[in-house]
Amino acid sequence: MAKSSICYGAEREMRQSFVSHNPVVLTSDQEDALMNRKVWNSGYKLWKLKSSQPHLFANIDRFKEGARVTPGAEASSTPGNAPGFERCAVGWLYQRQHQLFLEEATNRCLYFDVDTRTYRDFNVGEDLSRELTLTGVATTFSTSNAAGIRQNNSASTSSTSGQHSARHLVIMDLHKAADIFKLDFTHMDRPAAMLAVYKHIEGAVAPEAAAKGLHEKLLKRFARHRTRWSDDAMQAALMESVMAIAMEQKASAGVAGVVALIFGSRLVVATSHGAACAIADALPGDMKDVRMASTSATGERAELQVACINLDCRSASCILLHTEAIDEQAARAAAAHAERCRPRAGAIALLQGFPACAQSRAAACAHLGWASDEPEEQVAKRARAEKDREKKVRCRQVLLKYTGCRKAIDTVRRKPVRRSLAEAEASMLQVLSALEEARARGGAAAAEVAFTQQCRAVSECSSSLKGGDLAGDIGWLKLPEIKPGEKIPKELALRMQTIRTALSLAVNEVSDIIVSDDGVHLLKRAA
């Protein structure tokens, strides 16, 4: 460490605190051993000398007393009782795991900035997890969907064929993602999420390359400085990361699409090549106000636009991303679905608002659940999801299959299925809209009748042939028992996601649109 470092200055203070007229003369090796906090030799001869002439060891006892922290002082001068901190010098503690220095006198926590070669104040991110919950989903409409290739929405990228297909990326916990890369993200606010949609533009970074590489650059960029990030610094970091991957891929047109980062109550977004990001505000009377967070031009004026916005807990209900311009009417419909905790339906509705064209495009929707303004039903739903995880529920379903699912055969009508995943999602959105219209007209009873009618009319599950109110009944659902450390097969993991969704439903509540290897589902809890 450099001579101007904190530890060197503290070490110099300790050396000066020794009595200058110490009658015990130490060799250089003994002095170094002492200053390096090595245990003093407690052999019999030294013990006998100390017992007979204690004044010779006065300075050694003083050093040990200075290196010792009383329990009361440690609890009051270190954050969280200083977990993992060790004394490195008089007045200074050091934590190896996060490489932090703590000054006991001021309770100031510092880290060494390798870029500026200076010590800077360490920031502990604000945790708003109790006040804000995030739920995000993305979906893609692609010409390759007609071939029935399934696209997966998770922390990994969607998988489609063709280099020109749009891609999307959803990471709902950036802190866990940072742990995978062994990065310290303690200084960033919680919750932290990333949603991105990319499209193909001639001369721009390929959507697949952007979806695979940009999030890693962003994580490393934000982990580099562990102080409090200002709005301008966050915008600059996002812009620099986008430019870095464009230079790496030798793409003169940059990255085409939208990248949105959520850190606590702050939204940082970048748009380019006609893509847009909007925020939907919930107004009294079930009304929605859609305002653009960031838009971008197309053609020669397609410059990267970056913005940082503070999300208002009193109104902001969802964030919408689209690789094209956002239609206001479609955005209102998407916001209505998102407010009912159906972000996938919201993303599909956003795609439906754009005129049909051959170009592949993607959309994403993130629901913002604020604890202060959250309806009691949603609070009870979250509590029930945790409480009922080990219980069982009985559900009915509407199932639409697509080419590429496990068994692309309509078992009710006994014919093969030719529709794509995007077409199946669009058809299921129509079913969901019909159920909402029936509920608005006649309440829960009308919605129950409408579900039975839709199940018999369009469902491709053999359960739709059951009589009466049992149409679509798939029985009791319960999470399987998994032993600790047991590897979960992919098929079982996907089924468990569907069951978790069912467990979170209230009786007679309809779920969000669910995509699995079996098809596109719409669940309704019966008991």
Sequence and secondary structure as in RCSB ss.txt:
>XXXX:A:sequence
MAKSSICYGAEREMRQSFVSHNPVVLTSDQEDALMNRKVWNSGYKLWKLKSSQPHLFANIDRFKEGARVTPGAEA
SSTPGNAPGFERCAVGWLYQRQHQLFLEEATNRCLYFDVDTRTYRDFNVGEDLSRELTLTGVATTFSTSNAAGIR
QNNSASTSSTSGQHSARHLVIMDLHKAADIFKLDFTHMDRPAAMLAVYKHIEGAVAPEAAAKGLHEKLLKRFARH
RTRWSDDAMQAALMESVMAIAMEQKASAGVAGVVALIFGSRLVVATSHGAACAIADALPGDMKDVRMASTSATGE
RAELQVACINLDCRSASCILLHTEAIDEQAARAAAAHAERCRPRAGAIALLQGFPACAQSRAAACAHLGWASDEP
EEQVAKRARAEKDREKKVRCRQVLLKYTGCRKAIDTVRRKPVRRSLAEAEASMLQVLSALEEARARGGAAAAEVA
FTQQCRAVSECSSSLKGGDLAGDIGWLKLPEIKPGEKIPKELALRMQTIRTALSLAVNEVSDIIVSDDGVHLLKR
AA
>XXXX:A:secstr
  TTSHHHHHHHHHHHTS TT SS   HHHHHHHHTT      HHHHHHHHH GGGGHHHHHHHHHH   HHHHH
HHSGGG TTEEEEETTEEEETTTTEEEETTTTEEEEEETTTTEEEE     B TTTEEEEEEEEEE GGGGGT  
   SSS    SSTTS EEEEES HHHHHHHTT   TTS BSEEEEEEE   TTS  HHHHHHHHHHHHHHHHHH 
 S   HHHHHHHHHHHHHHHHHHTT TT   EEEEEEETTEEEEEEETT EEEEEEEETTTEEEEEEEEE   GG
G   EEEEEE  TTTEEEEEEESS   HHHHHHHHHHHHTT HHHHHHHHHHTS   SS EEEEEEEEEETTT  
HHHHHHHHHHHHTTTSEEEEEEEEE  TTSS  EETTTTEE    HHHHHHHHHHHHHHHHHHHHHHHHHHHHHH
HHHHHHHH  SGGGGS GGGTTEEEEEE     TT    HHHHHHHHHHHHHHT  TT B   EEETTEEEEEEE
  
